[in-house]
Amino acid sequence: MATAAANKRLTREYQNIQKSPPPYIVAHPSEQNILEWHYILTGPPNTPYEGGQYWGSLVFPPDYPFAPPAIRMHTPSGRFQPSTRLCLSISDFHPKSFNPAWSVTTILIGLMSFMNSEEMTAGSIGATVVERKWYAARSKWWNSTGGGSASKPVPGVQNTTKGVANIKAGDGGVKFRAEWPEEDAANWEWIKENRIDPQTGKILPDPEGAPIQCSPEAASLRRRLGSNASVGAVVQGGQAARDAGQGWISRNKYWVMAGAFAVYMVLARIFGEEQVVG
């Protein structure tokens, strides 16, 4: 339960962020708990996250602002592990470095700045630009379907597994819809207009005789999502290949070392014979 000071401070910060929202950022406290905030970062132009809808949560301690919040991003981004606490100087990993003068706006601007860097920390992951653009293209679909666990908005929770910070994997987008009803409705319109399969997040083939979508936005979306499994396979296969490569070297390190030594001995013998002949 929030202290009176935390309640007063967070109420004032919500009023401030409503009056003057920072670029590409919206946020609000949960109706049930002022210590639980939800935010959406919109991917800025000229970044791998452009147009992406990144939903996350801030869970503040009862004695805020004298201690920092736990920071999570729930939407897969190719930058952070979904629904995982992030180790940042502005998060609960570093309570001694937190400045009580910092606000929700400061925290979210700092998070966006870190997201657009390549610095690694606990909770962050590496990915290619192509992979991050692919995640950005799927972000609205993921938020409103819970990753494809529901074909349409439905009440209740489906196929739930234990989640983090009240976010349950496979919930059919229930939690996102509860916190962001207007954004969720807009997402479903976007899903319908762009013929996105709610179950898979892929673009459905145009029905015979339907007008072809020629807008740059539609063409770009098709390139990123693909009308079949090829794009997803590239993204997932890329990581699998990296893991497989690292695993093969690890499993066969002695053979690799033996091969390298054999090559060294052959080269040494060749160059030694050349010197004797010379």
GULUMDO-179626 format. One line per 3 residues: number of its first residue (from 1); their letters; for each residue y, x, z of C-alpha. Coordinates in steps of 0.1 Angstrom, whole numbers, plus 2048, in hexadecimal, padded with zeros to 3 digits. Last residue first. Example, Ala and Ser with C-alpha at 12.3 -4.5 7.8 and 13.67 -1.06 7.14 Angstrom:
2
2	sa	7F5:889:847 ~ 7D3:87B:84E
//
This chain:
278
278	gvv	727:A9C:610 ~ 702:A94:60F ~ 701:A96:635
275	qee	720:A7F:638 ~ 711:A65:621 ~ 6F1:A65:635
272	gfi	704:A5E:655 ~ 718:A42:644 ~ 6F7:A31:63A
269	ral	6E7:A37:65B ~ 704:A29:66F ~ 705:A0A:658
266	vmy	6E0:A03:65E ~ 6E4:A09:683 ~ 702:9F1:686
263	vaf	6F0:9D6:672 ~ 6D2:9D8:689 ~ 6EA:9D6:6A8
260	aga	6FA:9B7:69A ~ 6D8:9A7:694 ~ 6CD:9AF:6B7
257	mvw	6ED:9A0:6C6 ~ 6E9:980:6B1 ~ 6C4:97E:6BB
254	ykn	6CE:981:6DF ~ 6E9:967:6DC ~ 6D2:94D:6CD
251	rsi	6D7:930:6E5 ~ 6FC:938:6EC ~ 703:93D:6C7
248	wgq	6F2:91C:6BE ~ 705:90A:6DA ~ 727:916:6CF
245	gad	720:90C:6AB ~ 712:8EA:6B6 ~ 730:8E3:6CC
242	raa	748:8EB:6AF ~ 732:8D7:697 ~ 732:8BA:6AF
239	qgg	758:8BB:6B2 ~ 75C:8BB:68D ~ 740:8A1:689
236	qvv	753:888:69E ~ 772:88B:68A ~ 761:88F:668
233	agv	749:872:671 ~ 766:85C:67A ~ 776:863:658
230	san	756:85D:645 ~ 74B:83D:657 ~ 759:825:63D
227	sgl	77A:817:632 ~ 78D:835:63F ~ 7A1:837:65E
224	rrr	7BA:851:655 ~ 7BB:84C:630 ~ 7BB:826:634
221	lsa	7D8:828:64D ~ 7EC:83D:635 ~ 7E6:825:618
218	aep	7F0:808:62E ~ 810:819:63A ~ 819:824:616
215	scq	816:800:60A ~ 7FD:7F9:5EF ~ 7E7:7DF:600
212	ipa	7D0:7D2:5E4 ~ 7D2:7AC:5DF ~ 7B1:79B:5E6
209	gep	79B:792:5C9 ~ 77B:79E:5D9 ~ 780:7A2:5FE
206	dpl	790:7C3:609 ~ 777:7DA:61A ~ 77B:7DB:640
203	ikg	78F:7F7:64F ~ 77D:808:66D ~ 784:801:691
200	tqp	75F:7FA:697 ~ 75C:7D8:6A8 ~ 77F:7CB:6A0
197	dir	77B:7D4:67B ~ 79E:7DB:66F ~ 7AA:7C6:652
194	nek	7CE:7D4:654 ~ 7DE:7B3:65A ~ 7C4:7A8:673
191	iwe	7C4:7C8:688 ~ 7EB:7C8:687 ~ 7EB:7A4:693
188	wna	7D3:7AE:6AE ~ 7EA:7CA:6B8 ~ 808:7B3:6BA
185	ade	7F6:79D:6D2 ~ 7EC:7BB:6E7 ~ 810:7C8:6E7
182	epw	81C:7A6:6F4 ~ 800:7A4:70F ~ 805:7C8:71C
179	ear	7F7:7CA:73F ~ 7DD:7AE:73D ~ 7D5:7B6:719
176	fkv	7CF:7DA:721 ~ 7B8:7D1:73E ~ 7A4:7B9:729
173	ggd	7A0:7CF:70A ~ 77C:7C6:705 ~ 772:7D5:726
170	gak	75D:7F1:716 ~ 769:80C:72E ~ 779:7FE:74D
167	ina	79D:808:757 ~ 7A2:801:77C ~ 7AE:825:782
164	vgk	78F:833:773 ~ 772:81E:765 ~ 74F:814:770
161	ttn	73D:804:753 ~ 744:7E2:744 ~ 731:7D3:728
158	qvg	749:7B5:727 ~ 765:7AC:73F ~ 775:78A:740
155	pvp	789:777:727 ~ 786:77E:702 ~ 79D:78D:6E8
152	ksa	788:792:6C9 ~ 76B:7A8:6BC ~ 766:7B7:6DF
149	sgg	758:7D9:6E9 ~ 76A:7EB:6CC ~ 77C:806:6E0
146	gts	789:7EF:6FB ~ 793:7D7:6E0 ~ 7B9:7D6:6E4
143	nww	7BE:7FA:6ED ~ 7A5:808:6D4 ~ 7B4:7F5:6B7
140	ksr	7D7:800:6BF ~ 7CB:824:6C3 ~ 7B6:827:6A3
137	aay	7D1:837:68D ~ 7DB:84E:6A9 ~ 7B7:859:6AE
134	wkr	7B5:862:689 ~ 7D6:875:68B ~ 7C8:888:6A9
131	evv	7A8:891:695 ~ 7BC:89D:677 ~ 7D3:8B2:68D
128	tag	7B5:8C3:69B ~ 7A8:8BE:6BF ~ 7A9:8D0:6E1
125	isg	7A5:8BE:702 ~ 7BB:8B7:721 ~ 7AE:8AA:742
122	atm	7B2:8CA:755 ~ 7CB:8DF:742 ~ 7D2:8EC:71F
119	ees	7F4:8F2:70F ~ 7F5:8E7:6EA ~ 816:8D5:6ED
116	nmf	81E:8B1:6E2 ~ 80B:8A2:6FF ~ 81E:8B8:718
113	sml	83F:8AA:70B ~ 831:887:70D ~ 826:88D:731
110	gil	848:89C:73B ~ 85A:87E:72C ~ 842:868:740
107	itt	849:87A:761 ~ 86E:87B:75D ~ 86F:856:755
104	vsw	85A:84E:773 ~ 873:862:788 ~ 878:886:793
101	apn	88F:88A:7B1 ~ 872:88D:7C8 ~ 868:8AE:7B7
98	fsk	843:8B4:7B4 ~ 838:8D8:7B8 ~ 826:8D3:7D9
95	phf	813:8B5:7CC ~ 803:8C8:7AF ~ 7E3:8B6:7A4
92	dsi	7F5:895:7AB ~ 808:898:78B ~ 82A:8A7:780
89	slc	81E:8CB:77E ~ 801:8BD:769 ~ 7DC:8BA:76F
86	lrt	7D3:899:75E ~ 7BC:880:76E ~ 7A4:872:754
83	spq	7A5:850:745 ~ 79F:85E:722 ~ 79C:884:71F
80	frg	7BE:890:712 ~ 7CA:89D:6F0 ~ 7B3:88D:6D6
77	spt	7C5:86D:6DE ~ 7AC:855:6EE ~ 7C0:839:6FF
74	hmr	7BC:83B:725 ~ 7D6:855:72E ~ 7D6:85E:753
71	iap	7EF:86B:76C ~ 7EA:86B:792 ~ 80C:867:7A1
68	paf	822:881:7B3 ~ 82A:884:7D9 ~ 84B:880:7EB
65	pyd	856:866:7D3 ~ 83E:855:7DB ~ 82F:850:7FE
62	ppf	816:836:7F4 ~ 808:84C:7D9 ~ 80F:842:7B5
59	vls	7F5:83A:79B ~ 803:840:778 ~ 7F1:830:75B
56	gwy	7EB:834:736 ~ 7EE:825:714 ~ 7F4:839:6F5
53	qgg	7FE:825:6D6 ~ 7FE:83D:6B8 ~ 81A:83B:69E
50	eyp	81C:861:69B ~ 803:872:6B1 ~ 7FE:891:69B
47	tnp	824:896:69D ~ 83F:891:683 ~ 84A:870:691
44	pgt	844:869:6B7 ~ 823:85A:6C3 ~ 82C:83B:6D8
41	liy	825:840:6FD ~ 81A:821:710 ~ 81D:81F:735
38	hwe	80B:80D:752 ~ 815:811:776 ~ 800:80D:796
35	lin	814:812:7B6 ~ 825:7F0:7B1 ~ 804:7DE:7B5
32	qes	7FA:7BC:7A9 ~ 815:7B7:78E ~ 80D:7DA:781
29	pha	82C:7F0:77E ~ 83D:7F5:75C ~ 840:80E:740
26	viy	84D:813:71D ~ 852:835:70B ~ 85A:83F:6E7
23	ppp	87E:848:6F0 ~ 887:844:715 ~ 88D:820:721
20	skq	8B0:81A:72E ~ 8B4:7F8:73F ~ 88F:7F2:743
17	inq	889:816:74F ~ 8A5:811:769 ~ 898:7F1:776
14	yer	875:800:779 ~ 884:81E:78B ~ 895:807:7A5
11	tlr	875:7F5:7AD ~ 863:816:7AF ~ 87C:823:7C9
8	kna	87D:804:7DE ~ 857:802:7DF ~ 854:827:7E7
5	aat	86D:824:804 ~ 85C:805:812 ~ 83B:817:811
2	am	822:80D:7F6 ~ 800:800:800
//
